[in-house]
C-alpha cells in the first residue's frame, strides 16, 4: 500500500536512502536488504552486530557506508590482548605543552567497525557499553562526547569459538540489530569477479549526503505515525516473548523501544509516513533474536533463537483492519 501524501522531511529520508543504497551497491553486489538494515540502524541511532563467517565483505560494506555519508571510519581488530585504552584513547604528558593531553582512540570515529568483537576480553567489551548507550566516554572523570552520527558495527564468527568470550546479555542488548549477510547467489558472485577484476570500486566512491544532513534525517523519522492497533500488535509480540515456554528471559523494554524506532526508520526509507504490521513482522527477528535467553532444554535441542522469535510472531494475530496513513484516513 502506498501513501498519498508524504511530509517533506520524510520524503527526503527516502530520497537519501535510495542514493546511499545505490552508492553502496556500486561496491557491494546484492545485499540490498542488508544495506537497508544498516540504514535503519543509522536512522534509529542504533548499532549492528554482524554474525557471519570471514570473507563476506563486512569490512568493505562498512567502509562503503562511511564513504557514502562522508563520515569518519575506523576499524579495530578484536584480540585477547586488546585493552580498553586501545579503543577509547589515552592521556599522556606532553612536555612541550607541559600538560596532559588526551589522544583520541578509534572509538571517536563516526562509524566504528569492531572485527571479531567476541575475541576481546569482557573488560574491553564493557568499554563499549557507555559509548553505545550514551554516545560518550568517561576518561579520568571527564565525559567526552562522541561524534554524530555514531554507529558501531561489530562482527563475530558463529563457527569458530575457540579463544572467544561470548557477549553478555547487557552487551547484546545495546545492538539494535543482529544481521547475517550470507553467501551471494552464483550470478552475484560472478559479478563480484568482474567488478573487482580491473580496479577497486571503493577507491572512487564519493559521498552522497553529509553527516550534518543525516542528523536531520534521524530527527525526521520521529514524525512517522502509528495506528493504535499497530502499536498494540508490536506490544503483543514483545510481551509474548516473556511468556513463551521456550524463553527463559524475554525482551526488555529497551528491546520494545528498539523495535519501535526501527519500524519508524524502515517505514520512512520505504516512502511511508506510517508503520504497518508487515514492518514489524519483517524487523522482529533482526531486533529481538539476540535479546532473548532460551531455556536449557531448548538449547540442548538445538533450537535457534530466530526460530523461536518467528514462532512467536506467527502466533500473534495480525490486525485485520486495513491500515491506512493517518493523513488519508481522515
C-alpha positions in Angstrom: 0.0 0.0 0.0 1.3 3.4 -1.0 0.9 6.6 0.9 -0.6 9.5 -1.0 0.9 12.4 0.9 4.3 12.3 2.4 5.7 15.0 4.6 8.7 16.8 3.0 11.3 15.7 5.7 10.2 12.1 5.3 10.4 12.3 1.6 14.0 13.4 2.0 14.7 10.3 4.1 13.5 8.1 1.2 15.4 10.0 -1.4 18.7 10.0 0.5 18.2 6.3 1.4 17.9 5.5 -2.3 21.1 7.4 -3.1 23.0 5.8 -0.3 21.7 2.3 -1.3 22.7 2.9 -4.9 26.1 4.3 -3.9 27.0 1.3 -1.7 25.7 -1.1 -4.4 28.5 0.2 -6.6 30.8 -1.8 -4.4 28.7 -4.4 -2.7 26.9 -6.8 -5.1 23.4 -7.6 -4.0 22.7 -7.5 -0.2 20.3 -4.6 -0.7 18.3 -5.9 2.3 21.4 -5.7 4.5 22.2 -2.2 3.3 18.6 -1.2 4.2 19.0 -2.7 7.7 22.2 -0.6 8.2 20.3 2.5 7.2 17.6 1.5 9.7 20.3 1.3 12.4 21.8 4.6 11.4 18.5 6.5 11.3 17.4 4.9 14.6 20.8 5.9 16.2 21.5 2.2 16.9 24.2 -0.3 16.3 24.6 -3.5 14.4 26.0 -6.9 15.2 27.0 -8.8 12.0 27.3 -12.5 12.6 28.9 -14.3 9.7 32.0 -16.2 8.6 35.0 -14.3 7.3 35.2 -13.1 3.7 31.6 -12.0 3.3 32.5 -8.3 2.7 31.6 -6.9 6.1 34.6 -4.5 6.2 34.0 -3.3 2.6 30.4 -2.8 3.5 31.2 -0.6 6.5 33.8 1.4 4.5 31.3 1.9 1.6 28.7 3.2 4.0 31.1 5.5 5.7 32.2 7.0 2.4 28.7 7.4 1.2 28.0 9.5 4.3 31.3 11.4 4.2 31.7 10.0 7.7 35.0 9.2 9.5 35.7 5.4 9.7 38.0 3.3 12.0 38.5 -0.4 12.2 39.6 -2.3 15.3 40.6 -5.9 15.2 39.4 -7.9 18.2 42.2 -9.8 20.0 42.5 -11.1 23.6 45.2 -8.6 24.4 43.2 -5.6 23.2 42.9 -3.1 26.0 40.1 -0.5 26.6 42.6 2.3 26.1 43.4 0.9 22.6 39.8 1.7 21.7 39.0 4.8 23.8 42.4 6.5 23.8 44.9 7.5 26.4 46.1 10.6 28.2 49.8 11.3 28.0 52.1 14.0 29.3 53.2 16.5 26.6 56.5 18.0 27.7 56.2 20.8 25.1 52.8 21.9 26.4 53.7 21.0 30.0 50.3 19.3 30.5 48.4 16.1 30.0 46.9 15.7 26.5 44.2 13.1 25.5 45.0 11.1 22.4 41.7 10.0 20.8 41.3 6.3 20.0 39.3 4.8 17.1 36.1 5.0 19.2 35.8 8.6 18.2 35.0 7.8 14.6 31.5 8.2 13.3 31.5 4.6 12.0 33.5 2.1 14.0 34.0 -1.5 12.9 35.0 -3.8 15.7 36.0 -7.0 13.9 35.6 -10.3 15.9 34.3 -8.5 19.0 33.9 -11.8 20.8 37.7 -12.3 20.7 38.2 -9.3 23.1 38.1 -9.8 26.8 34.9 -8.8 28.8 36.8 -5.8 30.2 37.4 -4.4 26.7 33.8 -5.3 25.6 32.5 -3.3 28.5 34.4 -0.3 27.4 32.0 0.0 24.5 28.9 -0.1 26.7 28.9 3.6 27.7 29.8 4.7 24.2 27.0 2.7 22.6 24.3 3.6 25.1 25.1 7.3 25.8 27.3 8.4 22.9 30.0 9.5 25.3 33.0 8.0 27.1 34.4 8.9 30.5 38.1 9.4 30.8 39.6 10.2 34.2 36.2 11.6 35.4 35.9 13.7 32.3 33.0 12.9 29.9 33.8 13.3 26.2 31.1 13.4 23.6 31.3 11.1 20.5 30.6 12.4 17.0 27.2 12.1 15.3 26.1 10.0 13.6 27.7 7.3 15.6 27.4 3.6 14.5 29.2 0.6 15.9 29.3 -2.3 13.5 30.7 -5.4 15.4 31.3 -8.8 13.8 31.6 -12.2 15.2 32.3 -15.6 13.7 29.5 -18.0 14.6 31.6 -21.1 13.8 35.0 -20.7 15.3 34.5 -20.4 19.1 38.0 -21.3 20.4 39.6 -18.4 22.2 36.4 -16.3 22.3 34.5 -14.6 25.0 30.7 -14.7 24.5 29.0 -11.3 24.6 26.9 -10.9 27.8 23.2 -10.0 27.7 23.8 -6.4 28.6 26.2 -6.0 25.7 23.9 -7.8 23.2 21.0 -5.6 24.3 22.9 -2.5 23.1 22.8 -3.7 19.5 19.7 -2.6 17.6 20.0 -5.3 15.0 21.7 -8.7 14.6 22.2 -9.4 10.9 23.7 -12.2 8.8 25.0 -11.4 5.3 25.0 -14.9 3.9 26.7 -16.2 0.7 25.9 -14.5 -2.6 24.0 -16.1 -5.4 26.0 -17.6 -8.2 25.2 -14.7 -10.6 26.2 -12.2 -7.9 29.4 -14.0 -7.2 30.3 -13.9 -10.9 29.6 -10.2 -11.0 31.9 -9.8 -8.0 34.7 -11.3 -10.0 34.1 -9.0 -12.9 33.7 -5.8 -10.9 36.9 -6.3 -8.9 39.0 -7.6 -11.8 40.4 -4.3 -13.0 40.1 -1.8 -10.1 38.9 -1.3 -6.6 35.5 0.4 -6.8 35.7 1.6 -3.2 38.6 3.9 -4.1 36.3 6.1 -6.3 33.3 6.1 -4.1 32.1 9.7 -3.2 29.7 10.9 -0.5 26.0 11.4 -1.4 25.0 13.0 1.9 26.8 14.8 4.6 26.9 13.8 8.3 25.1 17.0 9.2 22.3 16.3 6.7 22.0 12.8 8.0 21.4 14.1 11.6 18.4 15.9 10.2 17.1 12.7 8.7 17.4 11.0 12.1 15.1 13.6 13.6 12.7 13.3 10.6 11.8 9.7 11.3 10.2 10.7 14.6 7.3 12.1 12.7 6.4 8.6 11.4 2.9 7.8 12.8 1.4 4.7 14.4 -2.2 3.5 14.4 -3.2 2.3 17.9 -3.9 -1.3 16.6 -0.4 -1.5 15.1 1.2 -0.3 18.3 -0.8 -3.0 20.2 0.4 -5.6 17.7 4.0 -4.7 18.4 3.4 -4.8 22.2 1.7 -8.2 21.9 4.8 -9.7 20.1 7.2 -8.3 22.7 5.1 -9.4 25.7 4.7 -12.8 24.2 8.4 -13.4 24.5 8.1 -13.0 28.2 5.5 -15.8 28.4 6.8 -18.3 25.9 7.7 -21.8 27.3 11.0 -21.9 25.4 12.2 -18.5 26.6 13.8 -18.0 30.0 14.4 -14.3 29.7 12.1 -12.2 27.4 12.7 -9.0 25.6 13.3 -5.9 27.8 11.5 -2.5 27.5 14.7 -1.3 25.7 14.1 -4.0 23.1 10.5 -2.8 22.8 11.7 0.7 22.1 14.3 -0.6 19.7 11.7 -2.4 17.6 9.5 0.7 17.7 12.3 3.0 16.4 13.5 0.5 13.8 10.0 0.3 12.4 9.7 4.0 12.0 13.1 4.2 10.2 12.1 1.3 7.9 8.8 2.8 7.0 10.5 6.1 6.2 13.1 4.6 3.8 10.2 2.8 2.1 8.5 6.1 1.5 5.7 5.9 4.1 4.9 8.2 7.0 3.2 5.4 8.9 4.1 2.0 10.2 2.2 -1.1 9.0 2.2 -4.6 10.5 4.5 -6.1 7.8 7.2 -3.7 9.0 7.0 -5.2 12.5 6.9 -8.8 11.1 10.0 -8.2 9.0 12.1 -6.5 11.6 11.2 -8.5 14.7 13.7 -11.3 14.0 16.6 -8.8 13.5 15.7 -6.8 16.6 14.5 -9.4 19.0 16.5 -12.6 18.3 19.6 -11.6 20.3 17.5 -10.1 23.2 16.1 -13.4 24.5 17.6 -16.1 26.6 16.2 -19.6 25.8 15.8 -22.4 28.3 18.5 -25.1 28.7 16.1 -27.7 27.3 15.7 -25.7 24.0 19.4 -25.1 23.7 20.1 -28.8 24.1 17.5 -29.5 21.4 19.4 -27.1 19.1 16.5 -24.7 18.6 17.8 -21.3 17.4 16.6 -18.0 18.8 15.4 -16.8 15.4 13.2 -19.9 15.1 11.5 -19.1 18.4 11.0 -15.4 17.5 9.5 -16.5 14.2 7.2 -18.8 16.1 6.2 -16.0 18.5 5.4 -13.6 15.6 3.4 -16.2 13.8 1.4 -16.9 16.9 0.1 -13.3 17.2 -2.9 -12.3 15.2 -2.2 -9.6 12.7 -4.6 -6.6 12.7 -7.2 -7.3 10.0 -8.4 -3.7 9.6 -6.9 -2.0 6.6 -4.0 0.1 7.9 -4.1 3.5 6.1 -1.9 6.5 6.5 -3.3 8.8 9.2 -3.2 11.6 6.7 -5.5 9.7 4.3 -7.7 8.1 6.9 -9.3 11.4 8.0 
